[in-house]
Amino acid sequence: MTSTQKSRTTKARLSRSIGLSALILAVSGGVAFAQAVVVHGNQRVDAETIRSYAVGRENPQEIRESLLATGMFSSVQVSRRGAQTVISVKEQGGVVNRVAFEGNRRLKSEQLSQVVQSRAGGPLSQALIDSDVERLREAYRRAGYGLSSVSGRIAPLPNGRQDVVYTINESGKTGIKSINFSGNNAYSSGRLRGLMSSSEMNFLSWIKTSDVYDPDRINSDLELIRRFYLKNGYADFQIVNNTARFDEQAGGWVVDIQVEEGPQYKVGNVGVDSSVPGVDAGRLQRYLATSTGDTYNAEAVEKSLVALTTEVNREGHPFAQVRPRGDRDASGRVIGITYVVDEGPRVYVE
């Protein structure tokens, strides 16, 4: 046998020896880990699954919290016994076979199943059922049936599993009882309520839906109010706070909106400033919708921007940008407006 052949044979033997050693170490490492983490109290959940939550965690509290977060255990205790980590668990009381709803007509079961967190095949937890009851009550409140009652119960089955059944006693419609404003002086609460698409309950509630509390619609209404104030000169206007609470005694929602109007402004000096060669700032003045002495109007400023941008682009400057620059005099309650025309960044299409 040549020296080259001997070298190859030696390398092959060494490689097999290293591979075998690695395999032995891997197996012994797994056994050592299993011996180092001892699991007690599990009946349905595999011990290896529980041990996996201890991997990479030295702190017993971290191991405990990670196991409780799975929802599979009602209690978890983690302690040290010499070199061993001892995990004692108490499993939740069974497995959910199915989740069912009774008494619901106004909200379909498909909708309600998206609200609850109990799931078929998941762990059974009374704490989870209790929280699901609150979620269902909130869903009915938001749908306009806030006096509906909800209860949850466990229905045992012969195979060791249980059904979770939510029983709902639906109420009549519970809409918005009142919309209250505070901080408004320039406009009455009635005037502001008239801007909103949401409305209070009245004798027409049996045929209308605008009085059903909808947080998304309320947010849209707040934007309508904000734009109304900006259109009428209140450039500092802001909505300080808005809350909605369900008043069971009143039988509906109470919406409270706090505003801060600030002073009403007039328009001061108005002009156009262009840094784009070939754009005549003086000629662009005629496209402005704002004039000195007018009540400040944010919508008129927006119209001016659109008109100026359209005209500048028409003149052959497609990359030009127009932006407003405000010079606010709070003591004099005047806002000067300069429309600045700049050459924007060029955009290339490949």
ZAKE-688607 format. One record per residue (C-alpha): x, y, z. Coordinates in nm, 2 decimals. Example, Ala and Ser with C-alpha at 12.3 -4.5 7.8 and 13.67 -1.06 7.14 Angstrom:
<pts>
       x       y       z
    1.23   -0.45    0.78
    1.37   -0.11    0.71
</pts>
This chain:
<pts>
       x       y       z
    0.00    0.00    0.00
    0.14    0.34   -0.10
    0.18    0.63    0.15
   -0.10    0.81   -0.03
   -0.34    0.52    0.02
   -0.24    0.48    0.38
   -0.31    0.85    0.44
   -0.66    0.82    0.28
   -0.74    0.51    0.50
   -0.63    0.69    0.81
   -0.85    0.99    0.73
   -1.15    0.77    0.66
   -1.11    0.59    0.99
   -1.07    0.92    1.17
   -1.38    1.06    1.01
   -1.59    0.76    1.11
   -1.46    0.79    1.46
   -1.55    1.16    1.49
   -1.90    1.10    1.34
   -1.96    0.81    1.59
   -1.84    1.03    1.88
   -2.07    1.31    1.77
   -2.36    1.08    1.76
   -2.28    0.94    2.11
   -2.25    1.29    2.24
   -2.58    1.40    2.09
   -2.77    1.11    2.23
   -2.60    1.14    2.57
   -2.67    1.51    2.57
   -3.04    1.45    2.51
   -3.05    1.20    2.79
   -2.86    1.43    3.02
   -3.11    1.71    2.94
   -3.40    1.48    3.01
   -3.24    1.38    3.34
   -3.17    1.75    3.43
   -3.53    1.86    3.38
   -3.78    1.65    3.57
   -4.15    1.68    3.50
   -4.43    1.59    3.74
   -4.81    1.61    3.72
   -4.86    1.59    3.34
   -5.13    1.35    3.21
   -5.21    1.46    2.85
   -4.92    1.69    2.76
   -4.60    1.50    2.67
   -4.31    1.55    2.91
   -4.08    1.64    2.62
   -4.31    1.92    2.52
   -4.29    2.06    2.87
   -3.91    2.03    2.88
   -3.89    2.22    2.55
   -4.00    2.53    2.73
   -3.70    2.51    2.96
   -3.45    2.51    2.68
   -3.24    2.83    2.69
   -3.40    2.95    3.01
   -3.21    2.95    3.34
   -3.46    3.15    3.54
   -3.74    2.94    3.70
   -3.98    3.23    3.68
   -3.92    3.26    3.30
   -3.99    2.88    3.26
   -4.31    2.91    3.47
   -4.44    3.21    3.28
   -4.37    3.05    2.94
   -4.56    2.74    3.03
   -4.86    2.93    3.18
   -4.88    3.14    2.86
   -4.96    2.82    2.66
   -5.30    2.80    2.83
   -5.25    2.43    2.88
   -5.19    2.45    3.26
   -5.38    2.60    3.55
   -5.07    2.61    3.77
   -4.70    2.56    3.72
   -4.43    2.53    3.98
   -4.06    2.54    3.89
   -3.78    2.46    4.15
   -3.42    2.35    4.17
   -3.31    2.02    4.32
   -2.93    2.02    4.31
   -2.84    2.01    3.94
   -3.20    1.92    3.84
   -3.48    2.15    3.74
   -3.81    2.02    3.86
   -4.13    2.13    3.68
   -4.46    2.04    3.85
   -4.77    2.12    3.64
   -5.15    2.10    3.68
   -5.32    2.06    3.35
   -5.64    2.25    3.26
   -5.95    2.05    3.31
   -5.99    1.88    2.98
   -6.00    1.95    2.60
   -6.27    2.15    2.42
   -6.47    1.94    2.18
   -6.66    2.23    2.02
   -6.77    2.59    2.09
   -7.14    2.66    2.06
   -7.37    2.96    2.09
   -7.74    2.96    2.20
   -8.00    3.23    2.18
   -7.82    3.45    1.93
   -8.02    3.59    1.64
   -7.90    3.94    1.59
   -7.53    3.84    1.57
   -7.45    3.52    1.38
   -7.25    3.23    1.53
   -6.98    3.29    1.27
   -6.93    3.64    1.39
   -6.93    3.54    1.76
   -6.67    3.26    1.70
   -6.43    3.53    1.58
   -6.48    3.72    1.91
   -6.41    3.43    2.16
   -6.07    3.27    2.22
   -6.19    2.93    2.32
   -6.13    2.69    2.03
   -6.22    2.33    1.95
   -5.93    2.10    2.03
   -5.78    2.36    2.27
   -5.74    2.34    2.65
   -6.05    2.40    2.87
   -6.01    2.69    3.10
   -6.27    2.85    3.32
   -6.07    3.17    3.32
   -6.08    3.18    2.94
   -6.45    3.11    2.94
   -6.50    3.40    3.18
   -6.30    3.64    2.96
   -6.49    3.52    2.65
   -6.82    3.61    2.82
   -6.69    3.97    2.86
   -6.57    3.98    2.50
   -6.92    3.87    2.38
   -7.09    4.13    2.60
   -6.86    4.40    2.45
   -6.94    4.28    2.10
   -7.32    4.32    2.17
   -7.26    4.66    2.32
   -7.08    4.78    2.01
   -7.35    4.63    1.79
   -7.61    4.84    1.97
   -7.76    4.57    2.20
   -7.58    4.66    2.52
   -7.83    4.51    2.77
   -7.78    4.16    2.64
   -7.68    3.91    2.89
   -7.42    3.64    2.83
   -7.33    3.33    3.03
   -7.09    3.03    2.96
   -7.11    2.68    3.07
   -6.93    2.35    3.03
   -7.12    2.05    2.89
   -6.93    1.72    2.97
   -6.90    1.44    2.71
   -6.84    1.07    2.76
   -6.50    1.08    2.58
   -6.34    1.31    2.84
   -6.39    1.62    2.63
   -6.63    1.90    2.69
   -6.84    2.14    2.49
   -6.82    2.51    2.58
   -7.17    2.67    2.53
   -7.23    3.04    2.55
   -7.60    3.13    2.61
   -7.71    3.48    2.51
   -8.02    3.66    2.60
   -8.04    3.94    2.35
   -8.18    4.28    2.45
   -8.35    4.54    2.24
   -8.15    4.82    2.07
   -7.94    5.03    2.30
   -7.80    5.32    2.11
   -7.64    5.66    2.19
   -7.83    5.83    2.47
   -7.63    6.15    2.46
   -7.34    6.32    2.28
   -7.19    6.59    2.51
   -6.94    6.87    2.42
   -6.73    7.07    2.65
   -6.48    7.36    2.57
   -6.69    7.49    2.28
   -6.78    7.86    2.28
   -6.80    7.97    1.92
   -7.05    7.70    1.82
   -7.32    7.54    2.03
   -7.33    7.17    2.11
   -7.64    7.13    1.89
   -7.45    7.29    1.60
   -7.16    7.04    1.64
   -7.39    6.74    1.68
   -7.56    6.85    1.35
   -7.22    6.80    1.17
   -7.20    6.43    1.29
   -7.34    6.13    1.11
   -7.39    5.97    1.45
   -7.70    6.08    1.63
   -7.87    6.05    1.97
   -8.17    5.82    2.03
   -8.51    5.97    1.98
   -8.87    5.87    1.88
   -8.74    5.76    1.53
   -8.49    5.52    1.68
   -8.70    5.22    1.57
   -8.63    5.30    1.20
   -8.28    5.46    1.20
   -7.93    5.31    1.26
   -7.73    5.63    1.30
   -7.78    5.62    1.68
   -7.61    5.28    1.71
   -7.27    5.34    1.87
   -6.99    5.28    1.62
   -6.63    5.39    1.73
   -6.52    5.41    1.37
   -6.81    5.64    1.28
   -6.74    5.85    1.59
   -6.38    5.89    1.47
   -6.50    6.00    1.13
   -6.74    6.25    1.29
   -6.45    6.40    1.49
   -6.26    6.46    1.17
   -6.57    6.64    1.03
   -6.58    6.86    1.33
   -6.21    6.93    1.30
   -6.24    7.03    0.93
   -6.54    7.25    1.01
   -6.34    7.45    1.26
   -6.03    7.48    1.03
   -6.26    7.60    0.75
   -6.40    7.88    0.98
   -6.07    8.03    1.09
   -5.98    7.82    1.40
   -5.63    7.71    1.30
   -5.53    7.61    1.65
   -5.84    7.39    1.70
   -5.79    7.05    1.86
   -5.99    6.77    2.01
   -5.85    6.73    2.36
   -6.03    6.41    2.45
   -6.32    6.19    2.36
   -6.47    5.90    2.56
   -6.76    5.66    2.53
   -6.91    5.47    2.82
   -7.21    5.24    2.84
   -7.45    5.36    3.10
   -7.67    5.06    3.20
   -7.91    5.27    3.41
   -7.97    5.51    3.11
   -7.98    5.21    2.87
   -7.73    5.34    2.62
   -7.40    5.50    2.53
   -7.28    5.84    2.66
   -7.02    6.01    2.43
   -6.82    6.29    2.58
   -6.61    6.52    2.35
   -6.38    6.79    2.49
   -6.25    7.05    2.24
   -6.01    7.34    2.25
   -6.11    7.60    1.99
   -5.84    7.87    2.02
   -5.88    8.21    1.85
   -6.03    8.27    1.51
   -5.78    8.39    1.25
   -5.80    8.62    0.95
   -5.58    8.59    0.64
   -5.29    8.84    0.64
   -5.05    8.90    0.34
   -5.08    8.64    0.06
   -4.82    8.58   -0.20
   -4.64    8.33   -0.43
   -4.27    8.27   -0.41
   -4.11    8.07   -0.69
   -3.76    7.94   -0.72
   -3.83    7.76   -1.05
   -3.69    7.93   -1.36
   -3.96    8.04   -1.60
   -4.24    8.04   -1.35
   -4.39    8.39   -1.31
   -4.50    8.42   -0.94
   -4.70    8.73   -1.01
   -4.90    8.57   -1.28
   -4.99    8.28   -1.05
   -5.17    8.51   -0.80
   -5.49    8.48   -0.99
   -5.52    8.11   -0.91
   -5.53    8.17   -0.54
   -5.85    8.11   -0.34
   -5.73    8.30   -0.04
   -5.73    8.68   -0.01
   -5.61    8.92    0.26
   -5.88    9.00    0.51
   -6.07    8.67    0.46
   -6.15    8.44    0.75
   -5.87    8.18    0.74
   -6.00    7.87    0.56
   -5.79    7.55    0.54
   -6.01    7.42    0.25
   -5.93    7.74    0.05
   -5.56    7.68    0.11
   -5.59    7.32   -0.02
   -5.78    7.45   -0.33
   -5.51    7.71   -0.40
   -5.24    7.44   -0.38
   -5.42    7.22   -0.63
   -5.48    7.51   -0.87
   -5.12    7.63   -0.85
   -4.98    7.28   -0.90
   -5.20    7.21   -1.20
   -5.10    7.54   -1.36
   -4.73    7.50   -1.30
   -4.74    7.15   -1.44
   -4.93    7.27   -1.75
   -4.66    7.53   -1.81
   -4.41    7.24   -1.86
   -4.27    7.19   -1.51
   -4.40    6.84   -1.42
   -4.16    6.80   -1.12
   -4.25    7.13   -0.95
   -4.40    7.12   -0.60
   -4.61    7.38   -0.43
   -4.63    7.40   -0.05
   -4.79    7.66    0.19
   -4.58    7.85    0.44
   -4.78    8.01    0.72
   -4.67    8.32    0.92
   -4.89    8.31    1.23
   -4.94    8.62    1.44
   -5.12    8.49    1.75
   -5.16    8.83    1.92
   -5.30    8.99    1.60
   -5.50    8.67    1.51
   -5.36    8.69    1.16
   -5.20    8.42    0.94
   -4.99    8.53    0.64
   -4.97    8.27    0.36
   -4.69    8.22    0.11
   -4.73    7.96   -0.16
   -4.37    7.83   -0.23
   -4.30    7.68   -0.57
   -3.99    7.46   -0.57
   -3.84    7.22   -0.82
   -3.91    6.87   -0.68
   -3.70    6.56   -0.73
   -3.71    6.41   -1.08
   -3.87    6.07   -1.13
   -3.75    5.83   -1.40
   -3.94    5.54   -1.54
   -3.73    5.26   -1.68
</pts>
